[in-house]
Amino acid sequence: MTPSITLGGRDFAVSAFTFDQLQRILPAFARLRLGLADGGLDAARDIIAAALDGQIAADELAGMRVTLGEILAAIPTIAEASGLTQVGEALAGTERS
């Protein structure tokens, strides 16, 4: 079963990503650790926009009425689909020793 996220009452499939999408998503996960009030909401939007590339236009996504709950529920699904198996790993960044 393909995972999905819900935004504005609409369901969107989230599947494996292209290299381009991963290049956009991974740095945004690192920025997400700043917290929603300190740029994290922009990071969440970047993550969702990259994940939904091809399913919804950026301007449509920007104007969509969404809840914070929908945004916060979407992030772990996208993290898992991108290969970041734990949200904690995503929020801590992707640096490895």
Helices and strands as residue ranges (DSSP letters): E 4-7, E 10-13, H 19-32, G 36-38, H 40-51, H 58-63, H 68-82, H 87-91
